[in-house]
Amino acid sequence: MSLKIREFSRKTGLTTYTLRYYEKIGLLQPERDKANHRDYNENDLDWIDLLQKLKSTGMPLKDIKEFSNLVLTGDNTIPQRIKILEKHQEKVIEQLTEFNDCLDKVNFKIKYYRGVLKSNIREA
């Protein structure tokens, strides 16, 4: 599979500007065709998916760049990558705990209001 930047942009949901920026800061390194156009592949899609998930779960761009640089450096950096991901994992677990607490409160309120509705129906 080979995708040009517009197709890749549509598949990833990222703008072409963002893709070029990611390339400029070293997060993405697409192959180039004979005309020097970007040529994205399945590995690039997987990589962008990971970057988007790290970003959407709050990993700072600085840490994403550090992780990316370690990946490019090679397998000898796997221990450092694990440390970065474990640190982020802790933060994601904290976020999930907070979201679950929020969800519990929302569920409580829904149950409460349904009870109020049932009481009002009985009284009518």
CYANA upper distance limits for C-alpha pairs under 8 A (distance plus 0.5 A):
  1 MET  CA     41 ASN  CA      6.16
  1 MET  CA     42 GLU  CA      7.10
  2 SER  CA     39 ASP  CA      6.43
  2 SER  CA     40 TYR  CA      6.09
  2 SER  CA     41 ASN  CA      5.61
  2 SER  CA     42 GLU  CA      8.39
  3 LEU  CA      7 GLU  CA      6.23
  3 LEU  CA      8 PHE  CA      6.21
  3 LEU  CA     39 ASP  CA      6.06
  3 LEU  CA     40 TYR  CA      5.39
  3 LEU  CA     41 ASN  CA      6.78
  4 LYS  CA      8 PHE  CA      6.56
  4 LYS  CA     37 HIS  CA      7.87
  4 LYS  CA     38 ARG  CA      6.44
  4 LYS  CA     39 ASP  CA      5.80
  4 LYS  CA     40 TYR  CA      6.73
  5 ILE  CA      9 SER  CA      6.39
  5 ILE  CA     16 THR  CA      6.96
  5 ILE  CA     19 LEU  CA      8.38
  5 ILE  CA     38 ARG  CA      6.75
  5 ILE  CA     39 ASP  CA      7.75
  5 ILE  CA     40 TYR  CA      7.74
  6 ARG  CA     10 ARG  CA      6.79
  6 ARG  CA     16 THR  CA      7.09
  7 GLU  CA     11 LYS  CA      6.76
  8 PHE  CA     12 THR  CA      6.59
  8 PHE  CA     40 TYR  CA      7.31
  8 PHE  CA     45 LEU  CA      8.36
  9 SER  CA     13 GLY  CA      6.15
  9 SER  CA     14 LEU  CA      5.64
  9 SER  CA     15 THR  CA      6.08
  9 SER  CA     16 THR  CA      6.27
  9 SER  CA     19 LEU  CA      7.92
 10 ARG  CA     14 LEU  CA      7.58
 10 ARG  CA     15 THR  CA      8.43
 12 THR  CA     45 LEU  CA      7.67
 12 THR  CA     48 ILE  CA      7.84
 12 THR  CA     49 ASP  CA      8.05
 14 LEU  CA     18 THR  CA      6.66
 14 LEU  CA     19 LEU  CA      7.20
 15 THR  CA     19 LEU  CA      6.87
 16 THR  CA     20 ARG  CA      6.63
 17 TYR  CA     21 TYR  CA      6.60
 18 THR  CA     22 TYR  CA      6.54
 19 LEU  CA     23 GLU  CA      6.73
 19 LEU  CA     28 LEU  CA      8.12
 20 ARG  CA     24 LYS  CA      6.59
 21 TYR  CA     25 ILE  CA      6.77
 22 TYR  CA     26 GLY  CA      6.62
 22 TYR  CA     27 LEU  CA      5.47
 22 TYR  CA     28 LEU  CA      6.04
 23 GLU  CA     27 LEU  CA      6.14
 23 GLU  CA     28 LEU  CA      5.04
 23 GLU  CA     29 GLN  CA      6.31
 23 GLU  CA     30 PRO  CA      8.35
 24 LYS  CA     28 LEU  CA      8.48
 25 ILE  CA     65 LYS  CA      8.43
 26 GLY  CA     65 LYS  CA      7.94
 26 GLY  CA     68 SER  CA      8.27
 26 GLY  CA     69 ASN  CA      8.23
 27 LEU  CA     65 LYS  CA      6.84
 27 LEU  CA     68 SER  CA      6.50
 27 LEU  CA     69 ASN  CA      8.33
 28 LEU  CA     44 ASP  CA      8.01
 28 LEU  CA     48 ILE  CA      8.42
 30 PRO  CA     38 ARG  CA      6.38
 30 PRO  CA     39 ASP  CA      6.36
 30 PRO  CA     40 TYR  CA      5.88
 30 PRO  CA     41 ASN  CA      8.29
 30 PRO  CA     44 ASP  CA      7.54
 31 GLU  CA     38 ARG  CA      6.45
 31 GLU  CA     39 ASP  CA      5.59
 31 GLU  CA     40 TYR  CA      6.94
 32 ARG  CA     36 ASN  CA      5.50
 32 ARG  CA     37 HIS  CA      5.80
 32 ARG  CA     38 ARG  CA      5.22
 32 ARG  CA     39 ASP  CA      5.74
 33 ASP  CA     37 HIS  CA      5.92
 33 ASP  CA     38 ARG  CA      7.08
 33 ASP  CA     39 ASP  CA      6.67
 40 TYR  CA     44 ASP  CA      6.46
 40 TYR  CA     45 LEU  CA      8.20
 41 ASN  CA     45 LEU  CA      7.06
 42 GLU  CA     46 ASP  CA      6.82
 43 ASN  CA     47 TRP  CA      6.57
 44 ASP  CA     48 ILE  CA      6.57
 45 LEU  CA     49 ASP  CA      6.62
 46 ASP  CA     50 LEU  CA      6.89
 47 TRP  CA     51 LEU  CA      6.77
 48 ILE  CA     52 GLN  CA      6.49
 49 ASP  CA     53 LYS  CA      6.74
 50 LEU  CA     54 LEU  CA      6.66
 51 LEU  CA     55 LYS  CA      6.54
 51 LEU  CA     64 ILE  CA      7.69
 52 GLN  CA     56 SER  CA      6.38
 53 LYS  CA     57 THR  CA      6.61
 54 LEU  CA     58 GLY  CA      7.03
 54 LEU  CA     59 MET  CA      5.89
 54 LEU  CA     64 ILE  CA      7.82
 55 LYS  CA     59 MET  CA      5.62
 55 LYS  CA     60 PRO  CA      7.37
 55 LYS  CA     61 LEU  CA      7.75
 55 LYS  CA     64 ILE  CA      8.21
 57 THR  CA     92 VAL  CA      6.96
 58 GLY  CA     92 VAL  CA      8.44
 59 MET  CA     63 ASP  CA      7.00
 59 MET  CA     64 ILE  CA      7.16
 59 MET  CA     88 HIS  CA      7.13
 60 PRO  CA     64 ILE  CA      6.88
 61 LEU  CA     65 LYS  CA      6.52
 62 LYS  CA     66 GLU  CA      6.74
 63 ASP  CA     67 PHE  CA      6.56
 63 ASP  CA     84 ILE  CA      8.04
 64 ILE  CA     68 SER  CA      6.56
 65 LYS  CA     69 ASN  CA      6.58
 66 GLU  CA     70 LEU  CA      6.77
 67 PHE  CA     71 VAL  CA      6.83
 67 PHE  CA     81 ARG  CA      6.54
 67 PHE  CA     84 ILE  CA      7.55
 68 SER  CA     72 LEU  CA      6.84
 69 ASN  CA     73 THR  CA      6.68
 70 LEU  CA     74 GLY  CA      7.16
 70 LEU  CA     77 THR  CA      6.20
 70 LEU  CA     78 ILE  CA      8.22
 70 LEU  CA     80 GLN  CA      8.11
 70 LEU  CA     81 ARG  CA      7.26
 71 VAL  CA     75 ASP  CA      7.74
 71 VAL  CA     77 THR  CA      7.58
 71 VAL  CA     78 ILE  CA      8.27
 71 VAL  CA     81 ARG  CA      8.17
 73 THR  CA     77 THR  CA      7.39
 74 GLY  CA     78 ILE  CA      8.25
 77 THR  CA     81 ARG  CA      6.82
 78 ILE  CA     82 ILE  CA      6.63
 79 PRO  CA     83 LYS  CA      6.90
 80 GLN  CA     84 ILE  CA      6.85
 81 ARG  CA     85 LEU  CA      6.67
 82 ILE  CA     86 GLU  CA      6.42
 83 LYS  CA     87 LYS  CA      6.60
 84 ILE  CA     88 HIS  CA      6.79
 85 LEU  CA     89 GLN  CA      6.39
 86 GLU  CA     90 GLU  CA      6.81
 87 LYS  CA     91 LYS  CA      7.25
 88 HIS  CA     92 VAL  CA      6.73
 89 GLN  CA     93 ILE  CA      6.62
 90 GLU  CA     94 GLU  CA      6.76
 91 LYS  CA     95 GLN  CA      6.72
 92 VAL  CA     96 LEU  CA      6.62
 93 ILE  CA     97 THR  CA      6.66
 94 GLU  CA     98 GLU  CA      6.78
 95 GLN  CA     99 PHE  CA      6.60
 96 LEU  CA    100 ASN  CA      6.46
 97 THR  CA    101 ASP  CA      6.71
 98 GLU  CA    102 CYS  CA      6.77
 99 PHE  CA    103 LEU  CA      6.51
100 ASN  CA    104 ASP  CA      6.56
101 ASP  CA    105 LYS  CA      6.92
102 CYS  CA    106 VAL  CA      6.77
103 LEU  CA    107 ASN  CA      6.51
104 ASP  CA    108 PHE  CA      6.57
105 LYS  CA    109 LYS  CA      6.75
106 VAL  CA    110 ILE  CA      6.73
107 ASN  CA    111 LYS  CA      6.67
108 PHE  CA    112 TYR  CA      6.56
109 LYS  CA    113 TYR  CA      6.55
110 ILE  CA    114 ARG  CA      6.61
111 LYS  CA    115 GLY  CA      6.70
112 TYR  CA    116 VAL  CA      6.84
113 TYR  CA    117 LEU  CA      6.71
114 ARG  CA    118 LYS  CA      6.72
115 GLY  CA    119 SER  CA      6.69
116 VAL  CA    120 ASN  CA      6.69
117 LEU  CA    121 ILE  CA      6.67
118 LYS  CA    122 ARG  CA      6.78
119 SER  CA    123 GLU  CA      6.78
120 ASN  CA    124 ALA  CA      6.75
